[in-house]
């Protein structure tokens, strides 16, 4: 008996057409799925790195302005010059980083009064960029570090050196995030892989109508069966092409101009005189520890719909609880934690244990529970 199939038979031809089309479609979808996964990973990594870079550099600027607040009493003019210079350099640094990432010399991002810098600084920036081709971001980062070091030695930054070193570290982390974001721009999606996907899509588009016609005789269903898989594959490929480079001018690319505006807005906020205000609680609004703790307990009970399944609302400690007559909300909370109700959380038990310890300490000192504010750790 012949072991080879007879390809002249219609059922054998139909089976082979089905298998061939399924294999080609599966291979095409596998390639496009891999490309789409890589494109999504590049897009998500790109936006994550830019936000981390912005956060690190904003934190650096915020710390430096906070460290210089004390020196305003003795050196107000020097502090003002230091802050004005720092804000301009930080805005220029962020804008130059976005410009370098996008690699578009025709696009410039808004910078806070860069021409307000001294003439020598502007000449250095122009010379390093235009004459020698140095990276402007690296030059600006070095200038900011020079400004920080000079401010520390001139006592404008009245802070200890180990604490100031943290600002150098945040600047460094922001620079690392910038270089990682620039890596996405420098490293394009592999060209051979993209061409392989295009070839598979081309063959799939050309041969799908013939396979569908050999399987489906109805013209309407054959048309639908041809359009749907081809359209789906093309959509996957176009989606991957759209998001694999997040730094561009397409509608789905990252809003770099808005990010620069947001960074400039944060810097302007730091430059306001009110930003040096030290928050505090007036003496008339201070509350004892027990009252603050009770407010937290009542808020949790309200958010959970009441500790007995009923909405308790804001009640005083001496108010009778509706679920347990004769017991106040605070007493009911203690009963719940001590075991009368087994549906408690570990953080509730920790809060109650600290509360019990604080009461014992106050009783040993002969004080009422609400006379002093007990400082407890987190």
NORSULQUI-V809942 format. One record per residue. N is the residue number from 1. RES is the residue in three letters. D_FIRST is the distance of its C-alpha to the first C-alpha in whole Angstrom. Layout:
BEGIN
N|RES|D_FIRST ; N|RES|D_FIRST
END
This chain:
BEGIN
1|UNK|0 ; 2|UNK|4 ; 3|UNK|6 ; 4|UNK|9 ; 5|UNK|11 ; 6|UNK|12 ; 7|UNK|16 ; 8|UNK|17 ; 9|UNK|17 ; 10|UNK|20 ; 11|UNK|19 ; 12|UNK|17 ; 13|UNK|20 ; 14|UNK|23 ; 15|UNK|21 ; 16|UNK|21 ; 17|UNK|25 ; 18|UNK|26 ; 19|UNK|25 ; 20|UNK|26 ; 21|UNK|29 ; 22|UNK|30 ; 23|UNK|29 ; 24|UNK|32 ; 25|UNK|34 ; 26|UNK|34 ; 27|UNK|35 ; 28|UNK|38 ; 29|UNK|39 ; 30|UNK|39 ; 31|UNK|41 ; 32|UNK|43 ; 33|UNK|44 ; 34|UNK|45 ; 35|UNK|47 ; 36|UNK|49 ; 37|UNK|49 ; 38|UNK|51 ; 39|UNK|53 ; 40|UNK|54 ; 41|UNK|55 ; 42|UNK|57 ; 43|UNK|59 ; 44|UNK|60 ; 45|UNK|61 ; 46|UNK|63 ; 47|UNK|65 ; 48|UNK|66 ; 49|UNK|67 ; 50|UNK|69 ; 51|UNK|71 ; 52|UNK|71 ; 53|UNK|73 ; 54|UNK|75 ; 55|UNK|76 ; 56|UNK|77 ; 57|UNK|79 ; 58|UNK|81 ; 59|UNK|81 ; 60|UNK|83 ; 61|UNK|85 ; 62|UNK|86 ; 63|UNK|87 ; 64|UNK|89 ; 65|UNK|91 ; 66|UNK|92 ; 67|UNK|93 ; 68|UNK|95 ; 69|UNK|97 ; 70|UNK|100 ; 71|UNK|101 ; 72|UNK|102 ; 73|UNK|105 ; 74|UNK|106 ; 75|UNK|104 ; 76|UNK|104 ; 77|UNK|103 ; 78|UNK|101 ; 79|UNK|99 ; 80|UNK|99 ; 81|UNK|98 ; 82|UNK|95 ; 83|UNK|94 ; 84|UNK|94 ; 85|UNK|92 ; 86|UNK|89 ; 87|UNK|88 ; 88|UNK|88 ; 89|UNK|86 ; 90|UNK|84 ; 91|UNK|83 ; 92|UNK|83 ; 93|UNK|80 ; 94|UNK|78 ; 95|UNK|78 ; 96|UNK|77 ; 97|UNK|74 ; 98|UNK|73 ; 99|UNK|73 ; 100|UNK|72 ; 101|UNK|69 ; 102|UNK|68 ; 103|UNK|69 ; 104|UNK|71 ; 105|UNK|74 ; 106|UNK|75 ; 107|UNK|75 ; 108|UNK|78 ; 109|UNK|78 ; 110|UNK|82 ; 111|UNK|84 ; 112|UNK|87 ; 113|UNK|90 ; 114|UNK|89 ; 115|UNK|92 ; 116|UNK|94 ; 117|UNK|93 ; 118|UNK|95 ; 119|UNK|95 ; 120|UNK|94 ; 121|UNK|91 ; 122|UNK|90 ; 123|UNK|91 ; 124|UNK|89 ; 125|UNK|86 ; 126|UNK|86 ; 127|UNK|86 ; 128|UNK|83 ; 129|UNK|81 ; 130|UNK|82 ; 131|UNK|83 ; 132|UNK|81 ; 133|UNK|78 ; 134|UNK|78 ; 135|UNK|77 ; 136|UNK|79 ; 137|UNK|78 ; 138|UNK|78 ; 139|UNK|82 ; 140|UNK|83 ; 141|UNK|82 ; 142|UNK|84 ; 143|UNK|87 ; 144|UNK|86 ; 145|UNK|86 ; 146|UNK|89 ; 147|UNK|91 ; 148|UNK|90 ; 149|UNK|92 ; 150|UNK|95 ; 151|UNK|95 ; 152|UNK|95 ; 153|UNK|97 ; 154|UNK|100 ; 155|UNK|100 ; 156|UNK|98 ; 157|UNK|95 ; 158|UNK|97 ; 159|UNK|94 ; 160|UNK|93 ; 161|UNK|91 ; 162|UNK|88 ; 163|UNK|88 ; 164|UNK|88 ; 165|UNK|85 ; 166|UNK|83 ; 167|UNK|84 ; 168|UNK|83 ; 169|UNK|79 ; 170|UNK|79 ; 171|UNK|79 ; 172|UNK|77 ; 173|UNK|74 ; 174|UNK|74 ; 175|UNK|74 ; 176|UNK|71 ; 177|UNK|69 ; 178|UNK|70 ; 179|UNK|69 ; 180|UNK|65 ; 181|UNK|66 ; 182|UNK|66 ; 183|UNK|63 ; 184|UNK|61 ; 185|UNK|63 ; 186|UNK|62 ; 187|UNK|58 ; 188|UNK|56 ; 189|UNK|53 ; 190|UNK|50 ; 191|UNK|50 ; 192|UNK|46 ; 193|UNK|45 ; 194|UNK|47 ; 195|UNK|45 ; 196|UNK|42 ; 197|UNK|43 ; 198|UNK|44 ; 199|UNK|41 ; 200|UNK|38 ; 201|UNK|41 ; 202|UNK|40 ; 203|UNK|37 ; 204|UNK|36 ; 205|UNK|39 ; 206|UNK|38 ; 207|UNK|34 ; 208|UNK|35 ; 209|UNK|36 ; 210|UNK|32 ; 211|UNK|30 ; 212|UNK|33 ; 213|UNK|33 ; 214|UNK|29 ; 215|UNK|29 ; 216|UNK|33 ; 217|UNK|34 ; 218|UNK|37 ; 219|UNK|40 ; 220|UNK|42 ; 221|UNK|39 ; 222|UNK|37 ; 223|UNK|41 ; 224|UNK|42 ; 225|UNK|38 ; 226|UNK|39 ; 227|UNK|42 ; 228|UNK|42 ; 229|UNK|40 ; 230|UNK|41 ; 231|UNK|45 ; 232|UNK|44 ; 233|UNK|43 ; 234|UNK|46 ; 235|UNK|48 ; 236|UNK|47 ; 237|UNK|48 ; 238|UNK|51 ; 239|UNK|52 ; 240|UNK|51 ; 241|UNK|53 ; 242|UNK|56 ; 243|UNK|57 ; 244|UNK|56 ; 245|UNK|59 ; 246|UNK|62 ; 247|UNK|65 ; 248|UNK|65 ; 249|UNK|66 ; 250|UNK|64 ; 251|UNK|64 ; 252|UNK|62 ; 253|UNK|64 ; 254|UNK|66 ; 255|UNK|70 ; 256|UNK|72 ; 257|UNK|75 ; 258|UNK|75 ; 259|UNK|75 ; 260|UNK|77 ; 261|UNK|80 ; 262|UNK|79 ; 263|UNK|80 ; 264|UNK|83 ; 265|UNK|84 ; 266|UNK|84 ; 267|UNK|86 ; 268|UNK|89 ; 269|UNK|89 ; 270|UNK|89 ; 271|UNK|92 ; 272|UNK|94 ; 273|UNK|97 ; 274|UNK|96 ; 275|UNK|93 ; 276|UNK|95 ; 277|UNK|97 ; 278|UNK|96 ; 279|UNK|95 ; 280|UNK|97 ; 281|UNK|98 ; 282|UNK|102 ; 283|UNK|104 ; 284|UNK|104 ; 285|UNK|100 ; 286|UNK|99 ; 287|UNK|98 ; 288|UNK|98 ; 289|UNK|95 ; 290|UNK|95 ; 291|UNK|95 ; 292|UNK|92 ; 293|UNK|90 ; 294|UNK|91 ; 295|UNK|90 ; 296|UNK|86 ; 297|UNK|86 ; 298|UNK|87 ; 299|UNK|85 ; 300|UNK|82 ; 301|UNK|83 ; 302|UNK|83 ; 303|UNK|80 ; 304|UNK|78 ; 305|UNK|79 ; 306|UNK|82 ; 307|UNK|82 ; 308|UNK|82 ; 309|UNK|79 ; 310|UNK|82 ; 311|UNK|84 ; 312|UNK|87 ; 313|UNK|88 ; 314|UNK|90 ; 315|UNK|93 ; 316|UNK|95 ; 317|UNK|95 ; 318|UNK|98 ; 319|UNK|96 ; 320|UNK|95 ; 321|UNK|91 ; 322|UNK|90 ; 323|UNK|87 ; 324|UNK|89 ; 325|UNK|93 ; 326|UNK|95 ; 327|UNK|93 ; 328|UNK|93 ; 329|UNK|90 ; 330|UNK|91 ; 331|UNK|91 ; 332|UNK|88 ; 333|UNK|86 ; 334|UNK|88 ; 335|UNK|87 ; 336|UNK|83 ; 337|UNK|83 ; 338|UNK|85 ; 339|UNK|82 ; 340|UNK|83 ; 341|UNK|80 ; 342|UNK|77 ; 343|UNK|76 ; 344|UNK|77 ; 345|UNK|76 ; 346|UNK|77 ; 347|UNK|79 ; 348|UNK|81 ; 349|UNK|82 ; 350|UNK|82 ; 351|UNK|85 ; 352|UNK|87 ; 353|UNK|87 ; 354|UNK|89 ; 355|UNK|91 ; 356|UNK|92 ; 357|UNK|93 ; 358|UNK|95 ; 359|UNK|97 ; 360|UNK|98 ; 361|UNK|99 ; 362|UNK|101 ; 363|UNK|103 ; 364|UNK|103 ; 365|UNK|105 ; 366|UNK|107 ; 367|UNK|105 ; 368|UNK|104 ; 369|UNK|100 ; 370|UNK|101 ; 371|UNK|104 ; 372|UNK|101 ; 373|UNK|98 ; 374|UNK|96 ; 375|UNK|94 ; 376|UNK|90 ; 377|UNK|87 ; 378|UNK|84
END
